[in-house]
Amino acid sequence: MDKYGVPYWATLPIAGAVCLLFGFLFGLPALRLEGLYLALATFALGVSLPQLLKYKHFEHWTGGVQGIVIPKPEAPFGLPLKPDQWLYFFTLAVTLVMFALAWNLLRGRVGRAIVAIRDNHVAAEAMGVNNAIYKSLTFGVSAMYTGVAGGLSAIAVQFVAPDSFDIFLSIKFLIGIVIGGLASISGALFGALFIQFVPNVADEISKAAPWAIFGLFLLAFVYVMPMGISGAIQMGLARLARKRQNT
């Protein structure tokens, strides 16, 4: 339980629902923006919102600059697991559920409409797809996943504050998207592995300039795999399938 009497596991669907609502509402005015302008508006929101949450009127909810300390959850039902072990399995279970939801979403009616808008929004609208609703829904679903991830991060780190989510975190996520591969569910996993472990490898190579080494890794990945790790794997599997057909 946190200080408001809410079980830690219940904070995840609450965070997802709240972020889904606000993401959908933000998506409506954002429909007027495209490309670079939309990216700039998103980054501006990421920079301004943490500063706003430190305002004294929100300190009761956010803890202000001091943040909120969260107790580490214990394993339920008398399971013989340490708190860190239970947290690992709990996080893994939530991750699998979210990946399954994304997989089903993309293969359903909503997912097909989103893909159609991504490929050609004019043709999608001509086929009867409501671009405004589905674009706003995309914002909402994206925000929902971010909210659940933020809730898991707070539970794992045992601390949350507005300054925990700065512009550099947004840039890291953007790097993960590019490296993992756009428009793919598996790309999120590959991108997460990259931004989690490659900085540690860069730090081991050079203590003096780890970010320079990280930049070299980033440029190498982008040069070798311009479509991301997921895209490179898909292209490799497609070439292998064609070779088998030819033989």
C-alpha positions as CSV (number, residue, x, y, z in Angstrom):
1,M,0.0,0.0,0.0
2,D,1.1,3.6,-0.6
3,K,0.3,6.5,1.6
4,Y,-3.2,6.8,-0.1
5,G,-4.1,3.2,0.8
6,V,-3.9,2.0,-2.8
7,P,-2.2,-1.4,-3.5
8,Y,0.9,-1.1,-5.7
9,W,-0.6,-3.4,-8.3
10,A,-3.7,-1.3,-8.6
11,T,-1.7,1.8,-9.5
12,L,-0.8,0.4,-12.9
13,P,-4.4,0.2,-14.4
14,I,-5.2,3.5,-12.8
15,A,-2.1,5.1,-14.4
16,G,-2.9,3.5,-17.7
17,A,-6.5,4.7,-17.6
18,V,-5.6,8.3,-16.6
19,C,-2.9,8.5,-19.3
20,L,-5.2,7.0,-21.9
21,L,-7.7,9.7,-21.2
22,F,-5.2,12.6,-21.2
23,G,-3.4,11.2,-24.2
24,F,-6.6,11.0,-26.2
25,L,-7.6,14.6,-25.2
26,F,-4.1,15.8,-26.1
27,G,-4.3,14.0,-29.4
28,L,-7.3,16.0,-30.5
29,P,-5.5,19.4,-30.7
30,A,-2.3,17.7,-31.9
31,L,-4.1,16.6,-35.0
32,R,-3.4,20.0,-36.5
33,L,0.4,19.3,-36.2
34,E,2.4,16.9,-38.4
35,G,6.0,15.8,-38.7
36,L,8.6,18.1,-37.1
37,Y,6.0,20.3,-35.5
38,L,4.3,17.4,-33.8
39,A,7.7,16.2,-32.5
40,L,8.6,19.7,-31.2
41,A,5.2,19.9,-29.4
42,T,5.7,16.5,-27.8
43,F,9.2,17.4,-26.6
44,A,7.8,20.8,-25.3
45,L,5.2,18.9,-23.3
46,G,7.9,16.6,-21.9
47,V,10.0,19.6,-20.7
48,S,7.1,21.7,-19.3
49,L,5.0,19.1,-17.5
50,P,7.6,18.0,-14.9
51,Q,8.2,21.6,-14.0
52,L,4.4,22.2,-13.6
53,L,4.0,19.1,-11.4
54,K,6.6,20.7,-8.9
55,Y,4.2,23.6,-8.4
56,K,3.0,23.9,-4.8
57,H,-0.6,23.1,-5.6
58,F,0.5,19.7,-6.9
59,E,2.9,18.8,-4.1
60,H,0.3,16.8,-2.3
61,W,0.1,14.4,-5.2
62,T,3.6,14.5,-6.6
63,G,5.8,15.3,-3.5
64,G,7.2,18.3,-5.3
65,V,11.0,18.5,-5.5
66,Q,11.3,16.0,-2.7
67,G,9.3,13.3,-4.5
68,I,7.6,10.3,-3.0
69,V,9.3,7.2,-1.5
70,I,7.5,4.0,-2.3
71,P,8.0,0.8,-0.2
72,K,9.2,-2.3,-1.9
73,P,6.4,-4.8,-2.4
74,E,6.6,-8.2,-0.7
75,A,5.7,-11.5,-2.4
76,P,2.0,-12.3,-1.9
77,F,0.3,-15.6,-0.8
78,G,3.4,-16.6,1.2
79,L,5.5,-17.3,-1.9
80,P,9.1,-18.1,-1.1
81,L,10.5,-15.2,-3.0
82,K,12.6,-12.2,-2.0
83,P,11.1,-8.7,-2.7
84,D,13.5,-8.2,-5.7
85,Q,12.7,-11.7,-7.1
86,W,8.9,-11.0,-6.8
87,L,9.3,-7.6,-8.4
88,Y,11.2,-9.2,-11.3
89,F,8.4,-11.7,-12.0
90,F,5.7,-9.1,-11.4
91,T,7.3,-6.8,-14.0
92,L,7.8,-9.6,-16.4
93,A,4.2,-10.7,-16.1
94,V,3.0,-7.1,-16.8
95,T,5.4,-6.8,-19.7
96,L,4.0,-9.9,-21.3
97,V,0.4,-8.8,-20.8
98,M,1.2,-5.4,-22.5
99,F,3.0,-7.1,-25.4
100,A,0.0,-9.4,-25.9
101,L,-2.4,-6.4,-25.8
102,A,-0.3,-4.6,-28.5
103,W,-0.1,-7.8,-30.6
104,N,-3.9,-8.2,-30.5
105,L,-4.5,-4.5,-31.1
106,L,-2.4,-4.4,-34.3
107,R,-4.2,-7.4,-35.7
108,G,-7.7,-6.2,-35.0
109,R,-9.8,-3.6,-36.7
110,V,-8.3,-0.7,-34.8
111,G,-4.7,-1.8,-35.7
112,R,-5.5,-2.2,-39.4
113,A,-7.0,1.3,-39.4
114,I,-3.9,2.7,-37.7
115,V,-1.6,1.0,-40.1
116,A,-3.7,2.3,-43.1
117,I,-3.4,5.8,-41.7
118,R,0.4,5.4,-41.3
119,D,0.9,4.2,-44.8
120,N,-1.4,6.7,-46.6
121,H,-3.8,8.8,-44.5
122,V,-5.6,10.2,-47.6
123,A,-6.3,6.7,-48.9
124,A,-7.4,5.6,-45.5
125,E,-9.8,8.4,-45.2
126,A,-11.2,7.6,-48.6
127,M,-11.9,4.1,-47.5
128,G,-14.0,5.4,-44.6
129,V,-11.4,5.5,-41.8
130,N,-12.0,8.3,-39.3
131,N,-8.5,9.8,-39.2
132,A,-9.2,12.1,-36.3
133,I,-10.6,9.5,-34.0
134,Y,-7.9,6.9,-34.7
135,K,-5.0,9.3,-34.5
136,S,-6.3,10.5,-31.1
137,L,-6.8,6.9,-30.0
138,T,-3.2,6.2,-31.0
139,F,-2.0,9.1,-28.8
140,G,-4.1,7.7,-26.0
141,V,-2.8,4.1,-26.3
142,S,0.7,5.3,-26.5
143,A,0.2,7.4,-23.3
144,M,-1.4,4.4,-21.6
145,Y,1.7,2.3,-22.2
146,T,3.9,5.1,-21.0
147,G,1.7,5.4,-17.8
148,V,2.0,1.7,-17.0
149,A,5.8,1.8,-17.7
150,G,6.1,4.8,-15.4
151,G,4.2,3.0,-12.7
152,L,6.4,0.0,-12.9
153,S,9.5,2.2,-12.9
154,A,8.3,3.9,-9.7
155,I,7.6,0.6,-8.0
156,A,11.0,-0.8,-9.0
157,V,13.1,2.3,-8.1
158,Q,11.0,2.9,-5.0
159,F,11.0,6.6,-5.7
160,V,9.2,8.9,-8.0
161,A,9.5,12.6,-8.6
162,P,8.7,15.0,-11.5
163,D,12.4,15.4,-12.2
164,S,12.7,11.6,-12.8
165,F,11.1,12.2,-16.2
166,D,13.3,14.7,-17.9
167,I,14.0,15.5,-21.6
168,F,17.0,13.2,-21.6
169,L,14.7,10.3,-20.8
170,S,12.6,11.2,-23.8
171,I,15.7,11.4,-26.0
172,K,16.7,7.9,-24.8
173,F,13.3,6.5,-25.7
174,L,13.6,8.1,-29.2
175,I,17.0,6.5,-29.6
176,G,15.5,3.1,-28.6
177,I,12.7,3.5,-31.1
178,V,15.1,4.2,-33.9
179,I,17.5,1.4,-33.0
180,G,14.8,-1.1,-32.3
181,G,12.9,-0.4,-35.4
182,L,9.8,1.6,-36.1
183,A,6.3,0.1,-36.7
184,S,7.2,-3.2,-34.9
185,I,6.4,-4.6,-31.5
186,S,9.7,-6.5,-31.2
187,G,11.5,-3.2,-32.0
188,A,10.5,-1.9,-28.6
189,L,12.2,-4.9,-26.9
190,F,15.4,-4.5,-29.0
191,G,15.4,-0.7,-28.4
192,A,15.0,-1.2,-24.6
193,L,17.9,-3.6,-24.5
194,F,20.1,-1.2,-26.4
195,I,19.4,1.9,-24.2
196,Q,19.7,-0.3,-21.1
197,F,23.0,-2.2,-21.7
198,V,25.0,-0.3,-24.4
199,P,25.6,2.7,-22.1
200,N,27.1,0.3,-19.6
201,V,29.3,-1.2,-22.3
202,A,30.4,2.2,-23.4
203,D,31.3,3.2,-19.8
204,E,33.4,0.1,-19.5
205,I,35.3,0.9,-22.7
206,S,36.0,4.5,-21.7
207,K,35.4,6.1,-18.3
208,A,36.5,9.5,-19.7
209,A,34.1,9.8,-22.6
210,P,31.4,7.1,-22.4
211,W,28.8,9.2,-24.3
212,A,31.2,9.5,-27.2
213,I,31.5,5.7,-27.3
214,F,27.8,5.4,-27.1
215,G,27.4,7.8,-30.0
216,L,29.8,5.6,-32.1
217,F,27.7,2.6,-31.2
218,L,24.6,4.5,-32.2
219,L,26.0,5.6,-35.6
220,A,27.3,2.1,-36.3
221,F,23.8,0.6,-35.6
222,V,22.1,3.2,-37.8
223,Y,24.5,2.7,-40.6
224,V,24.4,-1.1,-40.6
225,M,20.7,-1.4,-39.9
226,P,18.9,1.7,-41.1
227,M,15.5,0.1,-40.5
228,G,16.4,-0.9,-37.0
229,I,17.2,-4.2,-35.5
230,S,13.7,-5.6,-36.0
231,G,13.7,-4.4,-39.7
232,A,17.1,-6.1,-40.2
233,I,15.9,-9.3,-38.8
234,Q,12.8,-9.3,-41.0
235,M,14.9,-8.5,-44.1
236,G,17.2,-11.4,-43.2
237,L,14.4,-13.8,-42.7
238,A,12.8,-12.7,-46.0
239,R,16.1,-13.3,-47.9
240,L,16.5,-16.7,-46.3
241,A,13.0,-17.6,-47.3
242,R,13.6,-16.6,-50.9
243,K,16.9,-18.6,-51.0
244,R,15.0,-21.7,-49.8
245,Q,12.3,-21.2,-52.5
246,N,14.9,-20.8,-55.2
247,T,16.7,-24.0,-54.1
